[in-house]
Amino acid sequence: MSHHPASIAARARALLRRPHPVIGVERSPEWYDQKFEASPTYHSLYSNSPYYFLWSVIVDRVRRDRLRSVLEIGCGTGQLAAYLLDHGIDSYVGIDFSKKAVEYAAQNAQAGRFVIDDARTSRVYSEERHDVLICTEVLEHIAEDIQVVRQFRPRTRCIFSVPSYTSAGHVRLFTDQNAVADRYGAYFNDLDIVGLAIASTEEPGVKKIFLADGERNDFAAGA
């Protein structure tokens, strides 16, 4: 369903007046350097990653919709990049503010291009050609997440995800699809959100990742 521009603007103004709920401490690039270096999870083949189920949905949508050029915000160690490149995209650019992540990514997905950069202030959004922007499990780590979303290029397909659970480095969580829509929906046309359950035997309860997919609209673009 399309939204009238006036209703989008009103919803977005209300969103900007709402205090940003912060439940954790934002971590430094050096903290992530250590995490990426120490955890085997970030050095496995993408098919062995606990995020493989999520990435498979994304890769299938990119392949199905013939999206050829990818910009990834928060590329980590390049596992999703390698998956996308293995499935035939033409070009890939990824940014991360962790130096170690970018070093590993350049090794893991040699056909991609990786840059150390800050998602809140980067010029990559306007300088790099891309059919789709991907940003998985990143926004929950950033206190100024709205500042990041406002940088996404208008009229660009955007696929991003956020979790329902807390973890080291998370500054927020999302209880359901409505919470995701309330926070980000004003910035996208026809934002589709699905909750994907994570199979876990380590912790009780159902953990989910919410996958959102929509076109960035013109509201507050880059402002």
C-alpha positions in Angstrom: 0.0 0.0 0.0 1.3 3.5 -0.9 1.2 6.3 1.7 0.2 9.8 1.0 3.2 12.2 1.3 1.5 14.3 4.0 0.8 11.3 6.2 4.4 10.2 5.7 5.7 13.6 6.8 3.4 13.7 9.8 4.4 10.3 10.9 8.1 11.1 10.5 7.8 14.3 12.5 6.2 12.4 15.3 9.0 9.8 15.1 11.7 12.5 15.3 10.1 14.0 18.5 10.1 10.6 20.2 13.1 9.9 22.4 15.4 7.3 21.1 15.3 4.3 23.4 18.8 3.2 24.3 19.3 0.1 26.4 23.0 -0.5 26.0 26.4 1.1 25.4 27.6 1.9 21.9 31.0 0.2 21.3 34.1 1.6 19.7 35.7 0.3 16.4 38.5 -1.2 18.5 36.0 -3.2 20.5 34.7 -4.7 17.2 38.2 -5.2 16.0 38.8 -7.6 18.9 35.4 -9.3 18.5 35.9 -10.0 14.8 39.5 -11.2 15.4 38.6 -13.5 18.3 35.3 -15.2 17.2 35.4 -18.2 14.9 31.9 -17.3 13.8 33.2 -14.4 11.7 35.8 -16.6 10.0 33.7 -19.5 8.8 32.3 -20.1 5.4 29.1 -18.2 5.0 27.2 -21.5 4.8 28.4 -22.3 8.3 27.4 -19.0 9.8 24.4 -18.7 12.2 23.2 -15.9 9.9 23.1 -18.2 6.8 19.3 -18.5 7.0 18.9 -14.7 6.9 21.5 -14.2 4.1 19.9 -16.9 2.0 16.6 -14.9 2.0 18.4 -11.7 1.0 20.5 -13.4 -1.7 17.4 -15.0 -3.2 15.6 -11.6 -3.4 18.7 -9.9 -5.0 19.0 -12.8 -7.5 15.2 -12.9 -8.2 14.9 -9.2 -8.7 18.0 -9.0 -10.8 19.7 -6.4 -8.6 23.2 -6.3 -10.0 25.1 -3.7 -7.8 25.2 -3.9 -4.0 26.2 -1.4 -1.4 26.4 -3.0 2.1 26.5 -0.9 5.2 28.2 -2.8 8.0 29.9 -5.4 5.9 31.6 -7.2 8.8 34.1 -9.8 7.6 32.6 -10.1 4.1 30.6 -13.3 4.5 27.4 -12.0 3.0 29.6 -10.3 0.3 31.1 -13.6 -0.7 27.6 -15.2 -0.8 26.3 -12.4 -3.1 29.3 -12.5 -5.4 29.1 -16.3 -5.6 25.6 -15.8 -6.9 26.5 -13.6 -9.8 26.1 -9.9 -8.8 28.2 -7.6 -11.0 29.6 -5.2 -8.3 29.8 -5.0 -4.6 31.0 -2.2 -2.2 31.0 -2.7 1.6 31.8 -0.4 4.4 32.5 -1.0 8.1 34.1 1.1 10.8 36.2 -1.8 12.1 39.6 -2.0 10.4 39.9 -5.7 11.2 36.5 -6.4 9.6 37.5 -4.7 6.4 40.9 -6.6 6.4 39.1 -9.9 6.7 36.4 -9.0 4.2 39.0 -8.2 1.6 40.4 -11.7 2.0 37.1 -13.5 2.1 35.5 -11.7 -0.9 38.3 -10.6 -3.2 36.0 -9.5 -6.0 34.4 -6.9 -3.7 35.6 -3.5 -2.7 35.7 -2.7 1.0 36.2 0.7 2.8 36.8 1.7 6.4 34.1 4.3 7.0 31.4 5.5 9.4 27.8 4.7 8.3 26.5 8.0 9.9 28.7 10.3 7.9 30.0 8.4 4.8 29.7 9.8 1.3 29.5 6.3 -0.1 25.7 6.5 -0.4 25.9 9.2 -3.1 29.3 8.3 -4.6 28.9 4.5 -5.2 26.4 3.2 -7.8 24.1 0.6 -6.4 20.8 -1.0 -7.2 20.2 -2.2 -3.6 21.5 -1.2 -0.2 21.8 -3.9 2.4 22.3 -3.3 6.1 21.9 -6.4 8.3 22.3 -6.5 12.1 23.8 -3.0 12.2 21.2 -0.4 13.2 20.8 -2.0 16.7 24.4 -1.2 17.4 24.2 2.5 16.7 22.6 5.1 19.0 22.1 7.5 16.0 20.5 4.8 13.9 18.0 7.3 12.4 21.0 9.4 11.2 22.2 6.3 9.3 18.8 5.6 7.7 18.4 9.2 6.6 21.6 8.8 4.6 20.2 6.0 2.5 19.7 7.2 -1.1 16.1 8.1 -2.0 14.3 5.8 -4.5 16.7 3.0 -3.7 15.7 -0.5 -2.7 16.8 -1.1 0.8 17.0 -4.5 2.7 17.9 -4.3 6.3 17.4 -6.3 9.5 17.3 -5.8 13.3 16.9 -8.3 16.2 14.4 -9.0 18.9 17.1 -9.7 21.5 19.9 -8.0 23.4 23.6 -8.9 22.9 26.9 -7.3 23.6 27.1 -4.1 21.5 23.3 -3.8 21.0 21.8 -0.4 22.1 18.2 -1.4 21.3 15.9 -4.3 20.4 12.6 -4.7 18.7 9.7 -6.6 20.2 7.8 -7.2 17.0 7.2 -6.0 13.4 5.2 -3.0 14.6 8.2 -1.8 16.6 10.3 -1.9 13.5 7.7 -0.1 11.4 7.2 2.6 14.1 10.9 3.4 14.1 11.8 3.2 10.4 8.5 3.0 8.4 8.3 6.8 7.8 11.5 6.6 5.8 10.4 4.0 3.3 7.6 3.3 0.8 5.8 0.0 1.2 8.1 -1.3 3.9 7.6 -5.1 4.2 8.7 -6.6 7.5 8.9 -10.3 8.3 10.0 -11.9 11.6 12.4 -14.9 11.1 12.8 -17.1 14.1 16.3 -18.2 15.2 16.7 -21.8 16.2 18.6 -21.9 19.5 19.1 -24.6 22.1 21.2 -22.3 24.3 18.6 -19.8 25.5 14.9 -20.2 26.3 12.3 -18.3 24.3 12.1 -17.5 20.7 14.6 -15.0 19.3 13.8 -13.3 16.0 15.5 -11.2 13.3 13.1 -8.8 11.6 13.9 -8.5 7.9 12.7 -5.2 6.3 12.5 -4.5 2.6 11.3 -1.3 0.9 12.2 1.8 -1.2 13.7 4.7 0.6 11.4 7.7 0.2 12.4 11.4 0.0 11.6 12.3 3.6 14.6 14.1 5.3 17.0 12.6 2.8 20.6 13.3 3.9 19.4 16.1 6.2 
